[in-house]
C-alpha cells in the first residue's frame, strides 16, 4: 500500500519516495510505445507501393496488415506474466532486440510471405515491450496524480502513434520506398536499448508456483482463433464453415483458459479483475474506441490514395486532424477527471467519438463527401478517442491492485491492439462487401473482373495496367463505389460507441475516482 505521502498533491519531486529518474523513464517508455503504435498503421500508406512491388493476393494483403496486431494481441497475456517473473526491463529490452531483427527481415523481403513473417515477428517483439511499459510506469510513479498524468501521456502517445504512422510512412515511402517504413525501427530500437539499459529500473511481481504452460497455449490459441475467425467471417461470409470452426475453437480455448486461471493460486491472468465493474467497462471502452479508430485510419487512408489520388505523403498529412485532436484531449482529460464524475467524462468521450464516426455518413446523405467533411470528422473522432481511452486507461489501472498490474496492462493493450485489428477486419470487411455491391457491371474478362471485385487496391492496380481513358473510367467507377461503401461502415462503429456510452453512464459508479484503488 502506498504511504500517505504518496497520495498528497503537494508531494514534491524531492520527496525520497519519488524516483528522480521518473520523467526520463516516461520519455523512454513513450518513445518505445510510439514506435509500437506507429507500426500498427504505418503500412497503411506504404501499402499501395508494397502491393505494386510484391503483388500479394487479397488474402495476403489482409494478413500483411492484420498479422502484427493479431500476434501481438495473442501474446500479451503471456508476455505480461513473463515480465512479472523475469523482470519488466529485461522483457522490454529483449522485445526491442526482436523488433530490430524483424525489421531487418522486412527490409530485405522479396515475397509477400516474407513480409507476413516479419510482421508476425514484430508482433512478438511488441508483445514483449508493451506490458512492460505500463508496469514500469506503475512502479516508478508513486504519486497518484503524477501517475494519472503518466497514464494520460501513455494513452496519448499510443493513439497519436496510430494516427502519426501514416504521416511518417508517407514521408518515408515517397522518397525511399515501402521498405523505409521498417527501416525506421532500427535506429529507434538501438536508442531505446542503449538508454533503457542505463536508465530504466528493474522490477518484478512476487509470483510463486510453476509456470503455467497449459495456460500459455490456451490463451494464445484462443486469442488467435477469435481474431482469425472474425476476420475470416468478414472475408468469406456466413456460409463458409471455416470461420465458424475458428470461433468455436476460440470459445472452447478461452473458456478452458478462464476456468483454469480461476483455479490456480498464481495464474497467468487474474481474470477476477473483470468482476470489478469499472475495470470491465474501461476495457470495453478502450476496445470499442480502437475498433472505430483502427477502421477509420485504414479505410480513410485507402480512400485518400485510391479514391482521391493522393500520394502517400499527402494521404498521411491529411490524417493529422485525428492525431492532433487525440493528443489535445488526452492532455486535458486528467483535469476533467478531477472536476467531474468519471462516468460523465467517459460517456462524453464516447459520444464525441460517435459524432465523429457518424458525420461522414450524415454528410453523404446530402452532398458528395470531400476532404473538409472528412477532416472535421477525423478531428472530432480523435478528440473523442483521446478523452475516452485516457479516462478508461487511468480508471482500469486505478482499479487494479499493484501486484496484478502486469495482467491489467496486458488486458488494456490487448483491447488497444485487438480492437484496432478487428476494426480493420470487421468494418473493413463490411466496407469491402458494400464496395462490391456498389460496383457497376464491368466490361472485363473473368479473372480481371474478379481482381477488381476483390479489393479497391487490386482494382487500382488493374486500372493502372489498363491505362488511358479505359483505365481512368474504371478508376472513377471504383472510387465512387468505395466512397459510398466506407461511410456505412463508420456508422456501424458509431452505433457501437453510442452503446458503450450508454453503458458507461448506467454502470460506472457515481463515486468512482481515478485514484481510489492505490494499493
C-alpha positions in Angstrom: 0.0 0.0 0.0 1.3 3.5 -0.8 2.3 5.7 2.1 0.1 8.7 2.9 2.7 11.0 1.4 2.3 9.1 -1.9 -1.2 10.4 -2.4 -0.6 14.0 -1.2 -1.0 16.6 -4.1 1.9 18.6 -2.6 4.4 15.6 -2.6 7.3 17.3 -4.4 9.9 15.7 -6.6 12.4 16.0 -3.7 10.4 13.5 -1.6 12.6 10.4 -1.0 10.0 8.0 -2.3 9.8 9.7 -5.7 12.3 8.4 -8.2 14.3 11.3 -9.7 14.5 9.5 -13.0 10.8 9.1 -13.4 10.4 11.7 -16.1 13.3 10.3 -18.1 11.7 6.9 -17.7 8.4 8.3 -19.0 10.2 9.8 -22.1 11.9 6.4 -22.9 8.7 4.4 -22.5 6.8 7.0 -24.5 9.3 6.6 -27.3 9.0 2.8 -27.1 5.3 2.9 -27.2 5.3 5.5 -30.1 7.2 3.0 -32.3 4.9 0.1 -31.4 1.8 2.1 -32.1 3.1 3.6 -35.4 3.8 0.1 -36.6 0.1 -0.7 -36.3 -0.8 1.8 -39.0 2.5 2.8 -40.8 1.9 0.3 -43.6 -1.5 1.9 -44.5 0.2 4.5 -46.7 3.1 2.2 -47.7 0.6 -0.5 -48.7 -0.1 0.6 -52.3 3.6 0.6 -53.2 4.2 -2.7 -51.4 1.2 -4.2 -53.4 2.6 -2.9 -56.6 6.1 -4.3 -55.9 5.3 -7.7 -54.4 1.8 -8.2 -55.8 0.2 -10.1 -52.9 -3.2 -11.7 -53.3 -6.2 -10.3 -51.4 -5.8 -12.8 -48.5 -2.1 -12.0 -48.3 -2.9 -8.3 -48.2 -5.2 -8.8 -45.2 -2.5 -10.8 -43.4 0.2 -8.2 -44.1 -2.0 -5.5 -42.4 -3.5 -7.7 -39.6 -0.9 -10.2 -38.5 1.2 -7.7 -36.5 -1.7 -6.7 -34.2 -3.2 -10.3 -34.1 0.1 -11.9 -33.0 0.7 -9.1 -30.5 -2.7 -9.4 -29.1 -2.4 -13.2 -28.7 0.9 -13.0 -26.8 0.2 -10.0 -24.5 -1.2 -12.1 -21.6 1.8 -14.4 -21.7 4.3 -11.6 -22.1 2.9 -9.7 -19.2 3.1 -12.7 -16.9 6.6 -13.5 -18.1 7.7 -9.9 -17.5 6.4 -10.1 -13.9 8.6 -13.1 -13.3 11.7 -12.4 -15.3 11.7 -8.6 -15.0 9.9 -5.9 -16.9 13.1 -4.1 -18.0 14.6 -7.3 -19.3 11.5 -8.1 -21.3 11.3 -4.6 -22.8 14.9 -4.7 -24.0 14.6 -8.3 -25.3 11.5 -7.2 -27.2 13.4 -4.4 -28.9 16.1 -6.8 -30.0 13.4 -9.0 -31.6 11.8 -5.9 -33.1 15.0 -4.8 -34.7 15.7 -8.2 -36.2 12.2 -8.5 -37.6 12.5 -5.1 -39.2 15.7 -6.1 -40.9 13.9 -9.2 -42.3 11.1 -7.0 -43.7 13.6 -4.6 -45.3 15.0 -7.4 -47.4 11.7 -9.1 -48.2 11.2 -10.2 -51.8 7.9 -12.2 -51.4 4.6 -11.4 -49.7 5.1 -14.2 -47.2 8.4 -12.7 -46.1 6.6 -9.5 -45.1 3.9 -11.5 -43.3 6.5 -13.5 -41.3 8.4 -10.3 -40.5 5.2 -8.6 -39.3 4.4 -11.6 -37.2 7.9 -11.4 -35.5 7.4 -7.7 -35.0 4.2 -8.7 -33.1 6.3 -11.0 -30.9 8.6 -8.1 -30.1 5.8 -5.7 -29.5 4.1 -8.1 -27.1 7.3 -8.3 -25.0 7.5 -4.5 -24.9 4.0 -3.2 -24.3 3.0 -4.7 -20.9 6.4 -3.7 -19.6 5.8 0.0 -20.3 2.7 0.3 -18.1 4.1 -2.0 -15.4 7.3 0.1 -15.2 5.2 3.3 -15.1 3.2 1.9 -12.2 6.4 1.0 -10.4 8.1 4.4 -10.9 5.3 6.9 -10.5 4.2 6.5 -6.8 2.3 9.8 -6.5 -1.3 9.2 -7.6 -1.7 12.5 -9.5 1.6 12.1 -11.3 0.7 8.5 -12.2 -2.6 9.6 -13.7 -0.7 12.2 -15.8 1.8 9.5 -16.9 -1.1 7.2 -17.9 -2.6 10.1 -19.9 0.7 10.5 -21.7 0.8 6.8 -22.4 -2.7 6.8 -23.9 -2.0 10.0 -25.9 1.3 8.5 -27.3 -0.4 5.3 -28.3 -3.3 6.9 -30.0 -1.2 9.6 -31.6 1.3 6.9 -32.8 -1.5 5.1 -34.6 -2.5 8.4 -36.3 1.0 9.5 -37.0 2.0 6.2 -38.5 0.6 7.0 -41.9 2.2 10.5 -41.8 5.7 9.2 -41.1 5.1 6.4 -43.5 4.1 8.8 -46.2 7.2 10.9 -45.7 9.5 7.9 -45.9 7.7 5.9 -48.7 7.5 8.9 -51.0 11.3 9.0 -51.4 12.7 5.7 -50.1 10.0 3.0 -50.9 7.9 0.9 -48.6 11.0 -0.8 -47.1 11.7 2.5 -45.3 8.6 2.0 -43.1 10.5 -0.9 -41.5 14.0 0.7 -41.7 12.8 3.5 -39.3 12.6 0.9 -36.5 16.3 0.2 -36.4 17.7 3.5 -35.0 14.8 3.9 -32.6 15.3 0.4 -31.3 19.0 0.9 -30.8 18.5 4.2 -29.0 15.8 2.7 -26.6 18.1 -0.3 -25.9 21.0 2.0 -25.0 19.1 4.4 -22.9 16.8 1.8 -21.4 19.7 -0.3 -20.2 21.2 2.7 -18.5 18.1 4.5 -17.0 15.2 2.1 -16.7 14.8 0.4 -13.3 14.2 -3.3 -13.0 11.1 -4.6 -11.3 9.3 -7.9 -10.7 6.0 -9.0 -9.3 6.2 -11.6 -6.5 4.8 -14.7 -8.1 5.1 -18.2 -6.7 4.3 -21.5 -8.3 5.2 -23.2 -11.6 5.0 -21.5 -15.0 1.6 -22.4 -16.5 2.5 -23.8 -19.9 -1.1 -25.1 -20.4 -2.5 -21.6 -19.8 0.0 -20.1 -22.3 -1.1 -22.4 -25.0 -4.8 -21.9 -24.2 -4.6 -18.1 -24.3 -2.6 -18.0 -27.5 -4.8 -20.5 -29.3 -8.0 -18.8 -28.1 -7.0 -15.2 -29.0 -5.6 -16.1 -32.4 -8.6 -18.3 -33.2 -11.0 -15.5 -32.1 -9.3 -12.8 -34.2 -8.8 -15.1 -37.2 -12.4 -16.3 -37.1 -13.9 -12.9 -37.1 -11.6 -11.8 -39.9 -12.4 -14.9 -42.0 -16.1 -14.4 -41.4 -15.9 -10.9 -42.8 -13.9 -12.2 -45.8 -15.8 -15.3 -46.8 -19.3 -14.7 -45.4 -21.6 -16.7 -43.1 -21.9 -19.8 -45.4 -18.2 -20.7 -45.1 -17.7 -23.2 -42.2 -14.0 -22.2 -41.6 -14.7 -19.0 -39.6 -17.3 -20.8 -37.5 -14.8 -23.6 -36.7 -12.3 -21.0 -35.7 -14.8 -19.1 -33.5 -15.9 -22.4 -31.9 -12.2 -23.2 -31.2 -11.8 -19.8 -29.6 -14.8 -20.2 -27.4 -13.5 -23.6 -26.2 -9.9 -22.5 -25.6 -10.8 -19.2 -23.9 -13.4 -20.9 -21.7 -10.9 -23.6 -20.6 -8.3 -20.8 -20.0 -10.6 -18.8 -17.8 -11.7 -21.8 -15.7 -8.1 -22.9 -15.3 -7.0 -19.4 -14.2 -9.7 -19.3 -11.6 -8.4 -22.5 -10.0 -4.7 -21.5 -9.9 -3.1 -19.8 -7.0 -0.7 -17.9 -9.3 -2.5 -17.5 -12.6 -1.1 -16.0 -15.8 -4.0 -13.6 -15.7 -6.1 -12.7 -12.7 -9.5 -13.0 -14.5 -11.3 -11.9 -11.4 -10.2 -8.4 -12.3 -13.2 -8.4 -14.6 -15.6 -8.8 -11.7 -14.8 -5.1 -11.0 -17.4 -3.3 -13.0 -15.2 -0.2 -13.5 -12.4 -2.4 -14.8 -14.6 -4.2 -17.3 -16.3 -1.1 -18.6 -13.0 0.7 -19.1 -11.6 -2.3 -21.0 -14.7 -2.4 -23.3 -14.5 1.4 -23.8 -10.9 1.1 -25.0 -11.7 -1.9 -27.2 -14.6 -0.2 -28.9 -12.7 3.1 -29.3 -9.9 1.2 -31.1 -12.4 -0.6 -33.3 -13.6 2.7 -34.6 -10.2 4.4 -34.8 -8.4 1.4 -36.4 -11.1 1.0 -39.1 -11.3 4.7 -39.9 -7.5 5.1 -40.2 -7.3 2.1 -42.5 -10.3 2.9 -44.7 -9.7 6.6 -45.0 -6.1 6.1 -45.9 -7.1 3.8 -48.7 -9.8 6.3 -49.8 -7.3 9.1 -49.9 -4.9 7.2 -52.2 -7.2 5.1 -54.3 -10.3 7.3 -54.4 -8.8 10.8 -54.3 -5.4 10.1 -56.0 -3.2 11.5 -53.2 0.4 10.4 -52.8 1.3 8.5 -49.6 2.7 11.7 -48.0 -0.4 13.7 -49.0 -2.6 11.0 -47.5 -0.6 10.8 -44.3 -0.7 14.6 -43.8 -4.5 14.6 -44.2 -4.8 12.3 -41.3 -3.2 14.8 -38.9 -6.5 16.2 -37.6 -7.1 12.8 -35.8 -3.7 12.8 -34.0 -3.9 16.5 -33.1 -7.4 16.1 -31.6 -6.3 13.0 -29.7 -3.2 14.5 -28.2 -5.0 17.7 -27.2 -7.9 16.0 -25.3 -5.6 13.3 -23.8 -3.6 16.0 -22.0 -6.7 17.8 -20.6 -8.6 14.7 -19.6 -6.8 14.2 -16.2 -8.0 17.6 -15.2 -11.6 16.8 -16.3 -11.4 13.6 -14.2 -10.7 15.6 -11.1 -13.5 18.0 -11.7 -16.3 15.8 -13.0 -17.6 12.3 -12.3 -15.7 9.6 -14.2 -18.9 8.3 -15.8 -19.6 11.7 -17.3 -16.1 12.1 -18.7 -16.0 8.6 -20.2 -19.6 8.8 -21.6 -19.0 12.2 -23.1 -15.8 11.0 -24.8 -17.7 8.1 -26.3 -20.4 10.4 -27.6 -17.9 12.6 -29.2 -16.5 9.6 -30.9 -20.0 8.7 -32.1 -20.4 12.1 -33.7 -17.0 11.8 -35.5 -17.9 8.3 -36.8 -21.4 9.2 -37.9 -20.5 12.6 -39.5 -19.3 11.3 -43.0 -22.4 9.1 -43.5 -24.6 12.1 -42.5 -22.9 14.5 -44.9 -23.1 11.9 -47.7 -26.9 11.9 -47.4 -27.0 15.5 -48.6 -23.9 16.0 -50.8 -20.8 14.5 -52.2 -18.3 14.0 -49.4 -14.9 15.7 -49.7 -11.9 16.3 -47.6 -13.2 19.2 -45.5 -16.0 17.0 -44.0 -13.6 14.1 -43.6 -11.1 16.4 -41.8 -13.7 17.6 -39.4 -14.8 14.0 -38.7 -11.2 12.9 -38.1 -10.6 15.8 -35.6 -13.9 15.0 -33.7 -13.1 11.3 -33.7 -9.6 12.0 -32.4 -10.9 14.2 -29.6 -13.4 11.6 -28.6 -10.8 8.8 -28.6 -8.4 11.0 -26.6 -11.0 11.5 -23.9 -12.4 8.0 -23.8 -9.2 6.0 -23.9 -7.4 8.2 -21.4 -10.1 8.1 -18.8 -10.5 4.4 -19.4 -6.8 3.7 -19.1 -6.5 5.6 -15.9 -9.6 4.0 -14.5 -8.6 0.5 -15.5 -5.2 0.8 -13.8 -6.5 2.5 -10.7 -9.0 -0.4 -10.2 -6.1 -2.9 -10.3 -4.0 -4.0 -7.2 -0.3 -3.2 -7.6 0.7 -6.8 -7.7 -1.6 -7.5 -10.7 -0.5 -4.6 -12.8 1.2 -6.8 -15.4 -2.0 -8.6 -16.1 -4.0 -5.4 -16.2 -1.5 -3.9 -18.6 -1.9 -7.0 -20.8 -5.7 -6.6 -20.8 -5.5 -3.0 -21.7 -3.1 -3.4 -24.5 -5.0 -6.4 -25.8 -8.0 -4.1 -26.1 -6.0 -1.5 -27.9 -4.4 -3.9 -30.4 -7.2 -6.4 -30.9 -9.7 -3.5 -31.2 -7.7 -1.9 -33.9 -7.2 -5.2 -35.8 -10.8 -6.2 -35.5 -11.9 -2.8 -36.6 -10.0 -3.3 -39.8 -11.3 -6.9 -40.1 -15.0 -6.3 -39.3 -15.7 -2.8 -40.5 -13.1 -3.2 -43.3 -14.8 -6.4 -44.5 -18.2 -4.6 -44.3 -16.8 -1.8 -46.5 -15.4 -4.4 -49.0 -18.8 -6.1 -49.2 -20.6 -2.8 -49.8 -17.9 -1.8 -52.3 -18.6 -5.0 -54.3 -22.3 -4.3 -54.2 -21.9 -0.7 -55.4 -19.6 -1.7 -58.4 -21.3 -1.3 -61.7 -21.2 -4.1 -64.4 -17.6 -4.4 -65.6 -16.7 -4.9 -69.2 -13.7 -7.1 -68.3 -12.7 -10.7 -68.6 -13.4 -13.0 -65.7 -10.1 -13.1 -63.8 -9.6 -9.3 -64.2 -13.2 -8.5 -63.1 -12.6 -10.8 -60.1 -9.5 -8.9 -59.2 -11.3 -5.6 -59.4 -14.0 -7.0 -57.1 -11.6 -8.5 -54.6 -10.3 -5.1 -53.2 -10.0 -1.5 -54.1 -6.2 -1.9 -54.1 -6.3 -4.6 -56.7 -8.8 -2.6 -58.7 -6.5 0.4 -58.7 -3.6 -1.8 -59.9 -5.8 -3.2 -62.7 -6.8 0.3 -63.8 -3.1 1.4 -63.8 -2.2 -1.6 -66.0 -5.1 -0.8 -68.5 -4.2 2.9 -68.7 -5.7 5.5 -70.9 -9.3 6.5 -70.9 -10.5 3.0 -70.1 -8.2 2.8 -67.0 -9.4 6.3 -65.9 -13.1 5.3 -66.3 -12.5 2.1 -64.3 -10.7 4.0 -61.5 -13.6 6.5 -61.4 -16.1 3.7 -61.0 -14.0 2.0 -58.3 -13.5 5.3 -56.5 -17.3 6.1 -56.4 -18.1 2.5 -55.2 -15.5 2.7 -52.4 -16.6 6.2 -51.3 -20.2 5.0 -51.0 -19.1 1.9 -49.1 -16.9 3.3 -46.3 -19.4 5.7 -44.6 -22.0 3.0 -43.6 -19.0 1.0 -42.1 -18.2 4.1 -40.0 -21.9 4.4 -39.0 -21.8 0.8 -37.6 -18.8 1.9 -35.5 -20.8 4.9 -34.3 -23.6 2.6 -33.1 -21.1 0.6 -31.1 -19.6 3.6 -29.4 -23.0 5.1 -28.6 -23.9 1.8 -26.9 -20.7 1.9 -24.9 -21.6 5.5 -23.8 -24.9 4.3 -22.5 -23.3 1.5 -20.6 -20.7 3.9 -19.1 -23.4 6.3 -17.8 -25.6 3.5 -16.5 -23.0 1.2 -14.8 -19.9 3.2 -13.9 -20.3 4.0 -10.2 -21.1 7.7 -9.4 -18.5 7.9 -6.7 -15.6 6.4 -8.7 -12.4 8.3 -8.6 -9.2 7.8 -10.7 -7.1 7.2 -7.6 -9.4 5.2 -5.4 -7.6 1.8 -5.5 -4.0 2.8 -5.0 -3.0 -0.5 -3.3 
